[in-house]
């Protein structure tokens, strides 16, 4: 943000990097502050090519939403860890395929919510809503989401690039299970998760990131990520590198290789 932007964002601690704003830096956005940019650059120094990997993760989100709306027939989306609006937001992709799609976004950064309320406009046939909440507050999220979504009908739960911000001590598997248990059969779970078992440089990147941000990250192995899908039916091709999940024609692997796993699964 421009000089003086902190004065325009009361109640926001701009001296400590926030994950959503660091991610915005990597995507080339401008909704960030010096502390966010410093954290972003420290990680980039350890992992060249990270920007293209972040974009690959964003492209995975779009392909997953398009599949869910156009092929799986899903008309309701609960997107937790929204991040600062960018291209191909969940409601844009979903409503392009199904104008009556209803989307609830959840994030806990006031800057994210301010941008979302200003920019993420629904189609007349559909709906969007924005909830100020943390993924750790699953019961509160579900109560608020019920104002927009019919939780007796299938919902796509989107947890894209968010679960690594939940430490093991905070019981991430329990959190995901509690959300999915509240959704009916025919619902879907979409996850992307930075990996600890792909690049040796990831450990150093994680250390640099955690030194500067308000919420540390926990990278996980493929086996650990697959546990989030226990009891669900993975959609082919299963849990794979994000750029390998139903790629569009002409898609290529991100620069410097991959750094995250992604998958979509259906609740029986």
Secondary structure as UniProt FT lines:
FT   TURN            3..4
FT   HELIX           5..8
FT   TURN            10..11
FT   TURN            14..15
FT   HELIX           19..26
FT   TURN            27..28
FT   HELIX           34..46
FT   TURN            48..49
FT   HELIX           50..66
FT   HELIX           67..71
FT   STRAND          76..80
FT   HELIX           90..97
FT   TURN            99..100
FT   STRAND          102..107
FT   HELIX           110..119
FT   STRAND          127..132
FT   TURN            135..136
FT   HELIX           138..145
FT   TURN            146..148
FT   TURN            151..152
FT   STRAND          156..160
FT   HELIX           163..165
FT   HELIX           168..170
FT   HELIX           172..181
FT   TURN            185..186
FT   STRAND          188..195
FT   HELIX           201..210
FT   TURN            211..212
FT   HELIX           222..226
FT   HELIX           227..229
FT   TURN            230..231
FT   STRAND          233..234
FT   TURN            236..237
FT   STRAND          240..241
FT   HELIX           242..244
FT   TURN            249..250
FT   TURN            255..256
FT   STRAND          260..266
//
